[in-house]
Amino acid sequence: MKTVLKYYKPYKFYIVFILLFLFGQAMCELTLPAYMSDIINFGIVKGDMAYIWRVGLIMAGISAATVLFAVGGGFLAAQTAAKSSRDVRAALFHRITNFSAAELEEFSTASLITRSTNDVQMVQQATVMILRLACFAPLMGIGAVIRALNTSVSLSWTVGIALLAILCIMGAAFFLVLPKFKVLQKKLDRLNLIMKERLSGSLVIRAFTTEKAEEKRFDEANLDLTKLNLFVNKAMSFMMPALMFVMNAVSILIIWAGAHLIEAQRLMIGDMLAYLQYAMHVIMSFLFITMMFIMIPRAAVSAQRIGQVLEMKPTVLDPDDPQTPANEQGLVVFRNVSFAYPDAEEKTLQDISFTAQPGKTTAIIGGTGSGKSTLINLIPRFYDVTEGEILLDGIDIRAMTQHQLREQIGYIPQKGMLFSGTIASNLRYGMENAGQEEMTEAAETAQALDFINEKEHGFDEEVAQGGVNVSGGQKQRLSIARALVKKPNIYIFDDSFSALDFRTDKALRSALKEKVGDSTIIIVAQRINTIMDADQILVLDEGRMAGKGTHEELMKNCDVYKEIALSQLSEEELERGRK
């Protein structure tokens, strides 16, 4: 909660003015019943029209001031809530963007979306409610009680009965409803998660004809959320009529008791009507407080969930005194590197040492779960090593800023990711000022120029969100072209050739060797023919280095590599492929 509250500090002057407006509104509304009582007692009863007009004009002026105070307070409250929520959303986006992979695993994607949208919206609504009612309702309630007692002590017991009834209703509502709010947000997270999986995995779901099972899973989550919402809404819908019943019953009670006092000439009719107005103000104040305390716990849950994200400390941090390589070449050195995922019992990588030199290709191969992708994710510091060190041009990468490190890296993930926009905007993602010639050269090297030219608008062809309007192979080639446009010192290919046919794969690797041969190239691959020509091949087996060398050397002295190679190609094919 404290983490979220700090985003309201820039608007403290707004809050001061809101309080002033609310104080003015309360004073005006509390003054009107007294003037109404005077009009009845001294104007209407005595037939003094001049007095009625004079006091009536004063009441009209007070009513106009009440409207102005209410509008001013409401406007500033809305401004404060909207702007502070904007700041919270920006802070969430910035924090999530700077999360390493370890922090992202703490929250599901669906939960982060809910926290950034629904939870922020809930806090914004509660902010408006609190700013409008947190001070106004107590001021109005206390002021109305004081005015009511000054008007008629004999009727004070009616307000006491009303407050007792309201407190009982509020207590019952809090006991039933408040514990459900936290559960409600979790069920919403669950529904969002299922919806996200259903949309992102629609093709797999159709391929396995599991639409009915997914519909059943969604219906169960939707029904759970609906039942809880219905329970909360029913409780809330019961409370408001109950409170209105109390208000109307107290009105009747005041009129009945007041009539007896008037008959006994112990109370004037104007004072009774003024007391009735004050009593209604007291009850309405408690209604406002009830609404506020219903909103606050739910908003508190949302604020707590937002705070969990904002308070999450990134594990990958920039150093206080960053170092800069004297000569940026792209020389990558692993020295006795070990890595374990957070809360993991065993290490994923153990004692890995190798050197990836500029102008040479280093390939990494191994079985599923051997740690290939984990190893290359350590280079751009998606994770930090647990033991050992990774050097870039002689400097530990932890001694460099993340921006400086990643500026030297062109990273192509296994699953090509494109952003909504155009082909050109995607290629310029790594270098905003890239010209047409640079994009054309990168696309040609990535074997993407042919299909780009076939598009109606060429480089200006629209790309849908996630690149769903291009094939998997085209998506991978555009991802490679995007990295080439950046012209980094280091290229990291995380099994980025898997969706390419053998012919395109070979042409692409030949073009890469010709165009970016001076850079450090690190390739993770599953296919032997992709890495046979590499200057150095690393073989991983259960997180350990099982072999290191050229294709010929590993075929002779590394059983793991030989087994992988022979499982894909025959000895004759291996020999022909090498030639």
C-alpha positions as CSV (number, residue, x, y, z in Angstrom):
1,M,0.0,0.0,0.0
2,K,2.8,2.4,0.9
3,T,4.5,1.8,-2.5
4,V,1.3,2.9,-4.3
5,L,0.7,5.9,-2.0
6,K,4.0,7.5,-2.9
7,Y,2.6,8.1,-6.4
8,Y,0.1,10.5,-4.9
9,K,2.7,12.8,-3.4
10,P,3.1,15.0,-6.6
11,Y,-0.6,15.8,-6.3
12,K,-0.7,16.8,-2.6
13,F,-1.7,20.4,-3.6
14,Y,-4.7,19.0,-5.4
15,I,-5.6,17.1,-2.3
16,V,-5.4,20.2,-0.2
17,F,-7.7,22.1,-2.5
18,I,-10.1,19.1,-2.6
19,L,-10.3,19.2,1.2
20,L,-11.0,23.0,1.1
21,F,-13.8,22.4,-1.5
22,L,-15.3,19.6,0.5
23,F,-15.2,21.7,3.7
24,G,-17.0,24.5,1.9
25,Q,-19.6,22.1,0.5
26,A,-20.3,20.6,3.9
27,M,-20.7,24.0,5.6
28,C,-23.0,25.1,2.9
29,E,-25.2,22.0,3.1
30,L,-25.3,22.2,6.9
31,T,-26.4,25.9,6.8
32,L,-29.4,25.4,4.5
33,P,-31.7,23.5,7.0
34,A,-31.2,26.4,9.5
35,Y,-32.4,29.0,6.9
36,M,-35.2,26.7,5.9
37,S,-36.3,26.5,9.6
38,D,-36.2,30.3,9.8
39,I,-38.3,30.7,6.7
40,I,-41.0,28.4,8.1
41,N,-40.9,29.7,11.7
42,F,-40.6,33.4,11.0
43,G,-41.6,33.9,7.4
44,I,-44.4,31.5,6.5
45,V,-46.0,31.3,9.9
46,K,-46.1,35.1,10.3
47,G,-46.8,35.7,6.6
48,D,-43.7,38.0,6.2
49,M,-43.0,37.8,2.4
50,A,-40.1,40.2,2.6
51,Y,-38.3,37.9,5.1
52,I,-39.1,34.9,2.9
53,W,-37.6,36.6,-0.2
54,R,-34.6,37.8,1.7
55,V,-33.8,34.4,3.3
56,G,-34.7,32.6,0.1
57,L,-32.2,34.6,-1.9
58,I,-29.5,33.7,0.7
59,M,-30.4,30.0,0.4
60,A,-30.2,30.2,-3.4
61,G,-26.7,31.8,-3.1
62,I,-25.6,29.0,-0.7
63,S,-27.0,26.4,-3.0
64,A,-25.0,27.8,-5.9
65,A,-21.9,27.8,-3.8
66,T,-22.6,24.2,-2.8
67,V,-22.7,23.3,-6.5
68,L,-19.5,25.1,-7.3
69,F,-17.7,23.5,-4.3
70,A,-19.0,20.0,-5.3
71,V,-18.0,20.4,-9.0
72,G,-14.6,21.8,-8.1
73,G,-13.9,19.0,-5.6
74,G,-15.1,16.3,-8.0
75,F,-13.0,17.7,-10.8
76,L,-9.8,17.8,-8.8
77,A,-10.5,14.3,-7.3
78,A,-10.9,12.9,-10.8
79,Q,-7.7,14.6,-11.9
80,T,-5.8,13.3,-9.0
81,A,-7.1,9.7,-9.4
82,A,-6.5,9.7,-13.2
83,K,-3.0,11.2,-13.1
84,S,-1.8,9.1,-10.2
85,S,-3.1,5.9,-11.9
86,R,-1.3,7.0,-15.0
87,D,1.9,7.2,-13.0
88,V,1.3,3.8,-11.4
89,R,0.7,2.2,-14.8
90,A,3.9,3.8,-16.1
91,A,5.8,2.6,-13.1
92,L,4.4,-1.0,-13.5
93,F,5.3,-1.0,-17.2
94,H,8.8,0.3,-16.5
95,R,9.4,-2.2,-13.7
96,I,8.0,-5.2,-15.7
97,T,10.1,-4.2,-18.7
98,N,13.2,-4.2,-16.5
99,F,12.5,-7.6,-15.0
100,S,14.9,-10.4,-15.7
101,A,13.5,-13.8,-16.7
102,A,13.8,-14.8,-13.0
103,E,11.3,-12.1,-11.9
104,L,8.9,-12.7,-14.7
105,E,8.6,-16.3,-13.6
106,E,7.3,-15.0,-10.2
107,F,4.1,-13.7,-11.8
108,S,2.2,-15.2,-14.7
109,T,1.7,-13.0,-17.8
110,A,-2.1,-13.0,-17.1
111,S,-1.6,-11.8,-13.6
112,L,0.7,-9.0,-14.7
113,I,-1.9,-7.9,-17.2
114,T,-4.6,-8.0,-14.5
115,R,-2.4,-6.0,-12.1
116,S,-1.6,-3.4,-14.7
117,T,-5.2,-2.9,-15.8
118,N,-8.0,-4.1,-13.6
119,D,-6.1,-3.6,-10.3
120,V,-5.0,-0.1,-11.3
121,Q,-8.6,0.8,-12.4
122,M,-9.9,-0.5,-9.0
123,V,-7.4,1.7,-7.1
124,Q,-8.4,4.7,-9.4
125,Q,-12.1,4.3,-8.6
126,A,-11.4,4.0,-4.9
127,T,-9.2,7.1,-5.0
128,V,-12.1,9.2,-6.4
129,M,-14.4,7.7,-3.8
130,I,-11.9,8.4,-0.9
131,L,-11.0,11.9,-2.0
132,R,-14.7,12.8,-2.4
133,L,-16.0,11.1,0.7
134,A,-13.2,10.4,3.2
135,C,-13.3,13.9,4.5
136,F,-16.7,15.1,3.3
137,A,-18.7,12.3,5.1
138,P,-17.2,12.7,8.5
139,L,-17.4,16.5,8.3
140,M,-21.0,16.3,7.2
141,G,-21.9,13.6,9.8
142,I,-20.3,15.3,12.8
143,G,-21.6,18.7,11.8
144,A,-25.1,17.3,11.3
145,V,-25.1,15.7,14.7
146,I,-24.0,18.9,16.4
147,R,-26.6,20.9,14.5
148,A,-29.3,18.4,15.2
149,L,-28.6,18.4,19.0
150,N,-28.7,22.2,18.9
151,T,-32.0,22.1,17.1
152,S,-33.8,19.5,19.4
153,V,-32.3,17.4,22.1
154,S,-35.6,15.6,22.5
155,L,-35.3,13.9,19.2
156,S,-31.7,12.8,19.5
157,W,-32.7,9.2,20.4
158,T,-34.0,8.7,16.8
159,V,-30.5,9.3,15.3
160,G,-29.0,6.9,17.9
161,I,-31.4,4.2,16.7
162,A,-30.6,4.9,13.1
163,L,-26.8,4.7,13.7
164,L,-27.1,1.5,15.6
165,A,-29.1,-0.1,12.8
166,I,-26.6,1.1,10.2
167,L,-23.6,-0.2,12.2
168,C,-25.3,-3.6,12.4
169,I,-25.9,-3.7,8.6
170,M,-22.3,-2.6,7.9
171,G,-20.8,-5.1,10.3
172,A,-22.7,-8.0,8.7
173,A,-21.7,-6.8,5.2
174,F,-18.0,-6.5,6.1
175,F,-18.0,-10.0,7.7
176,L,-19.6,-11.6,4.7
177,V,-18.0,-9.7,1.8
178,L,-14.5,-8.4,2.7
179,P,-12.8,-11.9,2.8
180,K,-14.1,-12.5,-0.8
181,F,-12.3,-9.6,-2.5
182,K,-8.8,-11.2,-2.5
183,V,-10.3,-14.5,-3.7
184,L,-12.1,-12.5,-6.4
185,Q,-8.9,-11.1,-7.9
186,K,-7.2,-14.6,-7.9
187,K,-10.1,-16.1,-9.8
188,L,-9.9,-13.2,-12.3
189,D,-6.2,-14.0,-12.8
190,R,-7.1,-17.6,-13.4
191,L,-9.8,-16.7,-16.0
192,N,-7.3,-14.3,-17.8
193,L,-4.7,-17.1,-17.8
194,I,-7.1,-19.6,-19.4
195,M,-8.2,-17.0,-22.0
196,K,-4.6,-16.2,-22.9
197,E,-3.7,-19.8,-23.3
198,R,-6.9,-20.4,-25.4
199,L,-6.0,-17.5,-27.8
200,S,-2.2,-18.2,-28.1
201,G,-2.7,-21.9,-28.4
202,S,-5.7,-22.0,-30.6
203,L,-4.0,-23.9,-33.5
204,V,-2.7,-26.6,-31.1
205,I,-6.2,-26.9,-29.5
206,R,-7.8,-27.3,-32.9
207,A,-5.2,-29.8,-34.0
208,F,-5.8,-32.0,-31.0
209,T,-9.6,-31.4,-31.2
210,T,-9.7,-30.4,-27.5
211,E,-12.1,-27.5,-28.0
212,K,-14.7,-29.1,-25.7
213,A,-12.2,-29.7,-23.0
214,E,-10.9,-26.1,-23.2
215,E,-14.5,-24.8,-23.2
216,K,-15.2,-26.9,-20.1
217,R,-12.1,-25.5,-18.4
218,F,-13.1,-21.9,-19.3
219,D,-16.7,-22.5,-18.2
220,E,-15.5,-23.8,-14.8
221,A,-13.3,-20.8,-14.2
222,N,-15.9,-18.5,-15.5
223,L,-18.6,-20.1,-13.3
224,D,-16.4,-19.8,-10.2
225,L,-15.8,-16.1,-10.8
226,T,-19.5,-15.6,-11.6
227,K,-20.6,-17.3,-8.4
228,L,-18.3,-15.2,-6.3
229,N,-19.3,-12.0,-8.1
230,L,-23.0,-12.9,-7.6
231,F,-22.4,-13.4,-3.9
232,V,-20.6,-10.1,-3.5
233,N,-23.2,-8.2,-5.6
234,K,-26.1,-9.8,-3.8
235,A,-24.6,-8.8,-0.5
236,M,-24.1,-5.3,-1.7
237,S,-27.6,-5.1,-3.3
238,F,-29.1,-6.2,0.0
239,M,-27.2,-3.6,2.0
240,M,-28.4,-0.6,0.0
241,P,-32.2,-1.3,0.3
242,A,-31.6,-2.1,4.0
243,L,-30.0,1.2,4.6
244,M,-32.7,3.0,2.6
245,F,-35.3,1.3,4.7
246,V,-33.5,2.6,7.9
247,M,-33.5,6.1,6.4
248,N,-37.2,6.0,5.6
249,A,-38.1,4.4,8.9
250,V,-36.2,7.1,10.8
251,S,-37.9,9.8,8.8
252,I,-41.3,8.4,9.8
253,L,-40.1,8.1,13.4
254,I,-38.9,11.7,13.5
255,I,-42.1,13.0,12.0
256,W,-44.2,10.9,14.5
257,A,-42.1,12.0,17.5
258,G,-41.9,15.6,16.3
259,A,-45.6,15.9,15.8
260,H,-46.2,15.0,19.4
261,L,-43.6,17.6,20.5
262,I,-45.2,20.2,18.2
263,E,-48.6,19.4,19.7
264,A,-47.2,19.9,23.2
265,Q,-45.7,23.2,21.9
266,R,-42.2,22.0,22.8
267,L,-41.0,22.2,19.2
268,M,-41.6,24.4,16.2
269,I,-42.5,22.9,12.9
270,G,-39.6,24.5,11.2
271,D,-37.2,23.1,13.8
272,M,-38.6,19.6,13.3
273,L,-38.1,19.8,9.5
274,A,-34.6,21.1,10.0
275,Y,-33.9,18.3,12.5
276,L,-35.2,15.8,9.8
277,Q,-32.7,17.2,7.3
278,Y,-29.9,17.0,9.8
279,A,-30.8,13.4,10.6
280,M,-30.8,12.6,6.9
281,H,-27.4,14.1,6.6
282,V,-26.1,11.9,9.4
283,I,-27.5,8.8,7.8
284,M,-26.3,9.8,4.4
285,S,-22.8,10.4,5.8
286,F,-22.8,6.9,7.2
287,L,-24.0,5.6,3.9
288,F,-21.1,7.3,2.2
289,I,-18.7,5.9,4.8
290,T,-20.2,2.4,4.2
291,M,-19.6,2.7,0.5
292,M,-16.1,4.0,1.1
293,F,-15.2,1.1,3.4
294,I,-16.6,-1.4,0.9
295,M,-14.3,0.1,-1.8
296,I,-11.2,0.5,0.4
297,P,-10.6,-3.2,1.2
298,R,-11.0,-4.2,-2.4
299,A,-8.8,-1.4,-3.5
300,A,-6.3,-2.4,-0.8
301,V,-6.1,-5.9,-2.2
302,S,-5.5,-4.4,-5.7
303,A,-2.9,-2.0,-4.2
304,Q,-1.2,-4.8,-2.5
305,R,-1.0,-6.8,-5.7
306,I,0.4,-3.7,-7.5
307,G,2.9,-3.2,-4.7
308,Q,4.2,-6.8,-5.0
309,V,5.2,-6.0,-8.6
310,L,6.7,-2.6,-7.8
311,E,8.6,-3.9,-4.7
312,M,10.0,-6.8,-6.6
313,K,13.8,-6.1,-6.7
314,P,15.4,-7.1,-10.1
315,T,18.2,-9.6,-9.6
316,V,20.0,-8.3,-12.7
317,L,21.2,-4.8,-11.9
318,D,23.6,-2.2,-13.4
319,P,26.8,-1.6,-11.5
320,D,27.3,1.7,-9.7
321,D,30.6,2.3,-11.5
322,P,30.2,0.6,-14.9
323,Q,33.3,-0.3,-16.9
324,T,33.7,0.1,-20.7
325,P,35.9,-2.1,-22.9
326,A,38.9,-0.3,-24.4
327,N,38.3,-2.1,-27.7
328,E,34.8,-3.5,-28.6
329,Q,35.5,-6.7,-30.6
330,G,33.0,-9.1,-29.4
331,L,35.3,-11.6,-27.6
332,V,33.2,-13.7,-25.3
333,V,34.9,-15.8,-22.6
334,F,33.2,-18.2,-20.2
335,R,35.2,-19.0,-17.1
336,N,34.0,-21.9,-14.9
337,V,30.4,-20.8,-15.3
338,S,27.7,-22.5,-13.3
339,F,24.0,-21.6,-13.1
340,A,21.0,-22.6,-11.1
341,Y,17.5,-21.3,-11.5
342,P,16.0,-19.6,-8.4
343,D,14.7,-22.2,-5.9
344,A,16.1,-25.0,-8.0
345,E,17.7,-27.9,-6.2
346,E,20.3,-28.7,-8.9
347,K,22.4,-26.6,-11.2
348,T,21.3,-26.3,-14.8
349,L,24.9,-25.6,-16.0
350,Q,28.1,-26.7,-14.3
351,D,31.6,-25.6,-14.8
352,I,31.3,-24.3,-18.4
353,S,34.5,-22.8,-20.0
354,F,35.1,-21.7,-23.6
355,T,36.0,-18.8,-25.7
356,A,33.9,-17.4,-28.7
357,Q,36.2,-15.4,-30.9
358,P,35.4,-12.6,-33.4
359,G,35.4,-13.8,-36.9
360,K,34.6,-17.4,-35.9
361,T,31.4,-19.4,-35.4
362,T,30.8,-21.2,-32.1
363,A,28.0,-23.8,-32.2
364,I,26.2,-25.4,-29.2
365,I,24.4,-28.7,-29.5
366,G,23.0,-31.2,-27.0
367,G,19.9,-33.1,-26.0
368,T,16.7,-31.6,-24.8
369,G,17.2,-30.0,-21.4
370,S,20.9,-30.0,-21.6
371,G,21.1,-26.3,-20.9
372,K,21.8,-24.8,-24.4
373,S,19.3,-22.0,-24.3
374,T,20.1,-21.3,-20.7
375,L,23.8,-20.9,-21.6
376,I,23.2,-18.3,-24.3
377,N,20.7,-16.5,-22.1
378,L,23.5,-15.7,-19.7
379,I,25.4,-13.7,-22.3
380,P,22.8,-10.8,-22.6
381,R,22.2,-11.1,-18.8
382,F,18.7,-12.4,-19.0
383,Y,20.0,-14.2,-15.9
384,D,23.2,-13.7,-14.0
385,V,25.6,-16.6,-13.5
386,T,25.6,-18.4,-10.1
387,E,29.3,-19.1,-10.2
388,G,32.2,-18.1,-12.4
389,E,32.2,-15.2,-14.8
390,I,31.5,-14.2,-18.4
391,L,33.9,-11.8,-20.0
392,L,33.2,-9.5,-22.9
393,D,36.3,-8.0,-24.4
394,G,38.1,-8.7,-21.1
395,I,35.4,-7.2,-18.8
396,D,33.0,-9.1,-16.6
397,I,29.6,-8.4,-18.2
398,R,28.2,-7.7,-14.6
399,A,30.5,-4.7,-14.5
400,M,28.8,-3.2,-17.6
401,T,25.4,-1.6,-17.9
402,Q,22.8,-3.8,-19.4
403,H,22.2,-1.3,-22.2
404,Q,25.9,-1.2,-23.1
405,L,26.1,-5.0,-23.1
406,R,23.0,-5.6,-25.2
407,E,24.0,-2.9,-27.7
408,Q,26.8,-5.2,-28.8
409,I,24.5,-8.2,-29.2
410,G,22.1,-9.2,-31.9
411,Y,19.8,-11.8,-30.4
412,I,17.5,-14.0,-32.5
413,P,15.2,-16.1,-30.3
414,Q,14.0,-19.6,-31.2
415,K,10.5,-18.4,-31.6
416,G,10.6,-15.4,-34.0
417,M,8.8,-12.5,-32.4
418,L,7.4,-9.6,-34.6
419,F,5.6,-6.5,-33.5
420,S,2.5,-4.9,-35.0
421,G,3.5,-2.3,-37.6
422,T,5.3,-2.8,-40.9
423,I,8.1,-5.0,-42.1
424,A,10.3,-1.9,-42.2
425,S,9.4,-0.9,-38.6
426,N,10.3,-4.4,-37.4
427,L,13.6,-4.3,-39.2
428,R,14.4,-0.9,-37.7
429,Y,13.6,-2.1,-34.2
430,G,17.3,-2.5,-33.5
431,M,18.4,0.7,-35.3
432,E,15.8,3.4,-35.7
433,N,17.7,5.4,-38.4
434,A,18.4,2.4,-40.6
435,G,18.1,3.4,-44.3
436,Q,16.4,1.5,-47.1
437,E,19.7,0.2,-48.4
438,E,20.7,-1.3,-45.0
439,M,17.3,-3.0,-44.6
440,T,17.5,-4.4,-48.2
441,E,21.0,-5.8,-47.6
442,A,20.0,-7.3,-44.2
443,A,16.8,-8.9,-45.8
444,E,18.9,-10.3,-48.7
445,T,21.4,-11.8,-46.3
446,A,18.6,-13.3,-44.2
447,Q,17.0,-14.8,-47.4
448,A,13.9,-12.7,-46.8
449,L,14.1,-10.3,-49.7
450,D,12.3,-12.5,-52.2
451,F,9.1,-12.9,-50.2
452,I,9.2,-9.2,-49.1
453,N,9.3,-8.1,-52.7
454,E,6.4,-10.4,-53.4
455,K,4.3,-8.4,-50.9
456,E,2.0,-5.8,-52.4
457,H,3.6,-3.0,-50.3
458,G,7.1,-4.5,-50.0
459,F,8.8,-3.2,-46.8
460,D,5.7,-1.2,-46.0
461,E,3.6,-4.3,-45.8
462,E,1.6,-4.4,-42.5
463,V,2.6,-7.0,-39.9
464,A,-0.2,-8.2,-37.6
465,Q,0.3,-8.4,-33.9
466,G,2.8,-11.3,-33.2
467,G,3.4,-11.7,-36.9
468,V,0.4,-14.0,-37.3
469,N,0.1,-13.0,-41.0
470,V,3.5,-14.4,-42.0
471,S,4.7,-18.0,-41.9
472,G,7.1,-19.4,-39.3
473,G,10.0,-19.5,-41.7
474,Q,9.3,-15.9,-42.8
475,K,9.0,-14.8,-39.2
476,Q,12.4,-16.3,-38.4
477,R,14.1,-14.8,-41.4
478,L,12.7,-11.3,-40.5
479,S,13.9,-11.8,-37.0
480,I,17.4,-12.6,-38.4
481,A,17.2,-9.6,-40.7
482,R,16.3,-7.4,-37.7
483,A,19.4,-8.4,-35.9
484,L,21.5,-7.9,-39.0
485,V,20.3,-4.3,-39.4
486,K,21.6,-3.6,-35.9
487,K,25.2,-4.6,-37.0
488,P,26.3,-5.8,-33.6
489,N,29.6,-7.4,-32.7
490,I,28.0,-10.6,-31.4
491,Y,25.2,-12.6,-33.1
492,I,23.3,-15.2,-30.9
493,F,21.1,-17.6,-32.8
494,D,18.9,-19.6,-30.4
495,D,17.9,-22.5,-32.8
496,S,16.8,-19.8,-35.2
497,F,17.1,-22.0,-38.3
498,S,14.7,-24.6,-37.1
499,A,11.8,-23.4,-39.3
500,L,13.9,-23.1,-42.4
501,D,14.3,-25.8,-45.1
502,F,17.8,-27.2,-45.7
503,R,18.4,-25.2,-48.8
504,T,17.4,-21.9,-47.2
505,D,19.4,-22.9,-44.1
506,K,22.6,-23.5,-46.1
507,A,22.1,-20.3,-48.2
508,L,21.6,-18.2,-45.1
509,R,24.6,-19.6,-43.3
510,S,26.8,-18.9,-46.4
511,A,25.5,-15.4,-46.6
512,L,26.1,-14.8,-42.9
513,K,29.7,-16.0,-43.2
514,E,30.2,-13.6,-46.1
515,K,28.5,-10.5,-44.6
516,V,29.1,-10.8,-40.9
517,G,32.2,-13.0,-40.9
518,D,34.1,-10.5,-38.7
519,S,31.6,-10.8,-35.9
520,T,31.3,-13.4,-33.1
521,I,28.6,-15.8,-34.1
522,I,27.1,-18.2,-31.5
523,I,24.6,-20.7,-32.8
524,V,22.4,-23.1,-30.8
525,A,21.0,-25.8,-33.1
526,Q,19.4,-29.2,-33.1
527,R,20.4,-30.1,-36.7
528,I,23.9,-31.4,-37.3
529,N,24.0,-30.0,-40.8
530,T,23.5,-26.4,-39.4
531,I,26.6,-26.5,-37.3
532,M,29.0,-28.9,-39.1
533,D,31.0,-26.0,-40.6
534,A,31.4,-24.2,-37.2
535,D,34.9,-23.3,-36.1
536,Q,34.1,-24.6,-32.6
537,I,31.3,-26.9,-31.4
538,L,30.3,-27.2,-27.8
539,V,28.5,-30.4,-26.8
540,L,26.3,-30.2,-23.7
541,D,25.0,-33.1,-21.7
542,E,22.9,-32.6,-18.6
543,G,24.4,-29.1,-18.1
544,R,28.0,-30.2,-18.4
545,M,30.5,-29.8,-21.2
546,A,30.7,-33.3,-22.9
547,G,32.9,-32.2,-25.7
548,K,34.5,-29.2,-27.5
549,G,36.1,-29.0,-30.9
550,T,35.4,-29.2,-34.6
551,H,33.0,-31.6,-36.3
552,E,35.8,-34.0,-37.2
553,E,37.4,-33.9,-33.8
554,L,34.1,-34.5,-32.0
555,M,33.2,-37.4,-34.3
556,K,36.4,-39.1,-33.1
557,N,36.4,-38.3,-29.4
558,C,32.9,-37.4,-28.3
559,D,30.4,-40.2,-28.0
560,V,27.5,-37.8,-27.2
561,Y,28.1,-35.8,-30.4
562,K,28.6,-38.9,-32.5
563,E,25.3,-40.3,-31.3
564,I,23.5,-37.1,-32.1
565,A,25.1,-36.9,-35.5
566,L,24.4,-40.5,-36.5
567,S,20.8,-40.2,-35.2
568,Q,20.2,-37.6,-37.9
569,L,22.5,-38.5,-40.8
570,S,24.3,-41.5,-42.0
571,E,28.1,-41.5,-42.1
572,E,28.1,-41.0,-45.9
573,E,25.7,-38.0,-45.6
574,L,27.9,-36.6,-42.8
575,E,30.9,-36.9,-45.1
576,R,29.2,-35.4,-48.1
577,G,27.8,-32.6,-46.0
578,R,31.2,-31.7,-44.7
579,K,32.6,-31.6,-48.2
